[in-house]
Amino acid sequence: MKIKFTAIVLSVLCVVTLGGCAGTTTSTSSDAVASKEETLFQASTINSLLAGNYDGFMSFGELKQHGDVGIGTFDALDGELVMIENTIYKVKASGEVVEVPDTDTTPFAAVTYFNEDVTKSLEKTASLDALEQELDKLMTDPASFYVFRIDGTFNTVKARSVPSQQKPYSVLSEAVKNQSIFDYQKISGTLVGLWCPEDIGDLNVKGYHFHFISDDRSKGGHLLDVSFDSAKAFMDQTDGFFMTLSPTSPEGTVDDAESAIDAVEK
């Protein structure tokens, strides 16, 4: 396996073998600092989020020290996070988009310093599934991470956001039942996406995960579907992976992570 699990060996072993090691901390090595630009940095695990751990623990000021593009969510699951050009935007359930201060926090996010390795002009695409099939052709190593930025004027964009949750938190598949769906037409903007390999296990979503933000930063959300006549894709292949765990444990449990992910991706 090619992925470099830099400076998190003890933490990942704790997650995999003991399951409930919230609060585990890791030390940063000089190698990790030197390879930041080729590292996907992740706050917490997708399993923790699926199980209802929505307490923010990492400030966005700290998150910005690890990347300038990425996706995630906010404390109490209050909206969808889009990070682009080192600025973090919150897409609220109301549809409003706001820039967030560095003092706000996240319970889950994945970011990197974006340096495109591949640029590709995309032709007419009728759906998100069709887009993913085109992007599959750009990836050369199934054991790497890939971060995408796709710019264009889109014929249609279907996106969603979720409202802030109240404690005691429900699991994510229940929380998204109150999601807001946004249907946009003829809208210029950017898709920010992440592809994770099969070897990521239960740490993140396997395969693709996209968020959308409009050029005027007034619309966005977690991407559900998209179509366009043309667009330009930029891809950054990233082999390194660094993760820090949440200091709190979720109250809920998830027995089948893949089924839970399928439920929240709809």
C-alpha positions in Angstrom: 0.0 0.0 0.0 1.5 3.3 -1.1 -0.3 5.7 1.3 2.0 7.2 3.8 0.2 7.3 7.2 2.6 9.9 8.5 2.8 10.4 12.3 -0.5 8.7 13.1 0.5 5.1 13.4 -0.4 4.8 17.1 -3.7 6.8 16.7 -4.9 4.7 13.7 -4.0 1.4 15.5 -6.0 2.7 18.5 -9.1 3.4 16.2 -8.9 0.1 14.5 -8.1 -2.2 17.3 -9.7 -0.6 20.3 -12.5 1.5 18.8 -13.1 3.9 21.6 -9.8 5.7 22.1 -11.2 9.3 21.7 -8.7 11.8 23.0 -5.6 10.1 21.7 -3.0 12.7 20.6 -0.2 12.4 18.2 3.2 14.1 17.9 4.2 15.9 14.7 7.5 14.8 13.1 9.8 17.0 11.0 9.0 14.7 8.1 5.3 15.5 8.4 5.9 19.2 8.4 8.2 18.9 5.3 5.5 16.9 3.4 2.5 19.0 4.2 1.9 19.9 0.6 1.6 16.2 -0.3 -0.5 15.3 2.7 -4.3 15.0 3.2 -5.0 16.3 6.7 -8.1 15.0 8.4 -9.8 16.0 11.6 -11.6 13.0 13.2 -13.1 9.9 11.3 -16.2 9.5 9.2 -17.3 6.8 11.6 -17.3 9.2 14.5 -19.4 11.7 12.5 -21.8 8.9 11.3 -22.3 7.9 15.0 -23.3 11.5 15.9 -20.1 13.1 17.2 -20.8 16.7 16.1 -18.8 18.5 18.8 -16.3 20.8 17.1 -12.8 20.4 18.5 -10.4 21.9 15.9 -10.5 25.7 15.1 -10.4 26.8 11.5 -7.4 28.8 12.3 -5.6 25.5 13.1 -7.2 23.7 10.2 -5.8 26.4 7.8 -2.3 25.4 8.9 -2.8 22.1 7.1 -4.3 23.1 3.8 -6.1 25.6 1.6 -8.8 23.5 0.0 -11.1 20.9 1.4 -14.6 19.8 2.7 -16.2 19.0 6.0 -18.8 20.3 8.4 -19.2 22.5 11.5 -19.9 22.3 15.2 -23.3 20.8 15.8 -23.4 19.7 12.2 -24.4 23.3 11.3 -24.1 23.3 7.5 -21.8 22.2 4.8 -18.1 23.3 4.7 -16.3 24.3 1.5 -12.7 25.5 1.8 -11.3 27.1 -1.3 -8.3 29.4 -1.7 -7.7 29.2 2.1 -11.1 30.6 2.9 -13.8 28.6 4.6 -17.5 29.0 3.8 -20.5 27.7 5.6 -23.6 26.7 3.5 -26.5 26.9 5.9 -29.7 24.9 5.8 -31.4 28.1 4.8 -29.2 28.3 1.7 -27.3 31.3 3.0 -23.5 31.1 2.5 -21.3 32.9 5.0 -17.5 33.1 5.5 -16.6 31.7 8.9 -14.1 33.1 11.4 -11.0 31.2 12.4 -12.3 30.8 15.9 -15.2 28.5 14.8 -14.6 24.8 15.0 -15.2 21.6 13.1 -15.9 18.0 14.2 -14.8 16.6 10.8 -12.9 18.0 7.8 -10.3 16.9 5.2 -8.0 19.5 3.7 -4.7 19.7 1.7 -2.5 22.3 0.0 -3.8 22.1 -3.6 -1.1 21.7 -6.3 -2.7 20.4 -9.4 -0.9 17.5 -11.1 -3.4 17.1 -13.9 -5.6 19.6 -15.8 -8.4 18.3 -18.0 -11.1 20.0 -20.1 -14.4 18.1 -19.6 -17.0 17.8 -22.2 -20.8 17.5 -21.9 -21.7 15.6 -18.8 -25.2 14.6 -17.8 -24.8 13.5 -14.2 -22.6 13.1 -11.2 -22.1 9.4 -12.0 -20.9 10.4 -15.5 -18.5 13.0 -14.1 -17.0 10.4 -11.7 -16.5 8.0 -14.6 -14.5 10.7 -16.5 -12.5 11.5 -13.4 -11.7 7.8 -12.9 -9.7 8.0 -16.2 -7.4 10.6 -14.7 -6.3 8.6 -11.6 -3.3 6.4 -12.0 -2.8 4.9 -8.5 -5.7 3.3 -6.7 -3.8 3.6 -3.4 -3.5 7.4 -3.5 -5.8 10.2 -2.4 -7.1 12.6 -5.1 -8.4 16.1 -4.5 -10.4 17.8 -7.3 -11.3 21.4 -8.2 -13.8 21.6 -11.1 -14.6 25.0 -12.4 -17.5 25.8 -14.8 -20.9 27.1 -15.6 -23.2 24.2 -14.7 -26.5 23.5 -16.3 -27.9 22.0 -13.1 -26.5 21.5 -9.6 -28.4 19.6 -6.9 -27.0 20.2 -3.5 -28.0 19.9 0.2 -27.3 21.2 3.6 -28.4 20.2 7.1 -29.6 22.3 10.1 -27.7 22.6 13.4 -28.4 19.7 15.7 -29.4 19.7 19.3 -28.0 17.4 22.0 -28.5 14.5 22.5 -27.3 14.1 19.0 -28.9 11.6 16.7 -26.8 9.5 14.2 -26.0 11.2 10.9 -28.5 9.1 8.9 -31.3 10.5 11.1 -29.9 14.0 11.1 -30.0 14.3 7.3 -33.7 13.5 7.2 -34.2 17.2 7.9 -31.8 18.3 5.1 -32.6 21.2 2.8 -32.3 20.4 -1.0 -31.2 23.2 -3.4 -31.7 23.0 -7.1 -29.6 25.5 -9.1 -29.7 26.1 -12.9 -27.1 27.8 -15.1 -24.8 28.6 -12.2 -21.1 29.3 -12.3 -19.0 27.9 -9.6 -16.6 25.3 -8.3 -16.9 21.7 -7.2 -14.4 20.8 -4.5 -14.0 17.0 -4.2 -12.1 14.2 -2.5 -11.5 10.7 -3.6 -10.3 8.2 -1.0 -9.0 4.7 -1.8 -10.5 1.4 -0.6 -7.7 1.2 2.0 -9.1 4.2 3.9 -11.4 1.7 5.7 -13.8 3.5 8.1 -11.7 6.6 8.4 -13.3 8.5 5.5 -15.8 8.0 2.7 -14.4 5.5 0.1 -14.6 7.0 -3.4 -15.9 10.4 -4.3 -17.3 13.2 -2.1 -18.0 16.7 -3.5 -19.2 20.0 -2.2 -20.2 23.0 -4.4 -19.7 26.8 -4.0 -20.9 29.4 -6.5 -18.5 32.0 -8.0 -20.3 34.8 -6.1 -20.1 32.7 -2.9 -23.9 33.0 -2.4 -24.9 29.3 -3.0 -23.5 25.9 -2.3 -23.8 22.6 -0.5 -23.0 18.9 -0.5 -23.2 17.8 -4.1 -26.0 15.3 -5.0 -26.0 15.7 -8.8 -24.6 17.9 -11.5 -24.7 18.4 -15.3 -22.8 20.7 -17.6 -21.8 21.3 -21.2 -18.1 22.0 -20.4 -15.9 22.4 -17.4 -12.2 22.3 -16.4 -11.0 19.8 -13.9 -7.8 20.2 -11.8 -6.6 17.2 -9.9 -4.0 16.9 -7.1 -2.7 13.4 -6.3 -1.7 13.1 -2.6 -0.1 10.1 -1.0 0.4 11.3 2.5 -2.3 11.1 5.2 -2.3 12.7 8.7 -5.2 12.4 11.0 -6.0 13.8 14.5 -8.8 12.2 16.6 -11.7 13.9 18.3 -11.3 14.2 22.1 -14.9 13.2 22.6 -16.8 10.0 21.8 -20.1 9.8 20.0 -23.2 8.7 22.0 -24.6 6.7 19.1 -23.2 3.7 17.2 -23.0 2.6 13.6 -22.9 -1.1 12.8 -22.6 -0.8 9.0 -20.6 2.2 8.0 -21.1 1.7 4.2 -24.9 1.5 4.5 -24.9 4.5 6.7 -22.8 6.5 4.2 -25.1 5.4 1.4 -28.0 6.7 3.4 -26.5 10.2 3.9 -25.2 10.5 0.4 -28.7 10.5 -1.1 
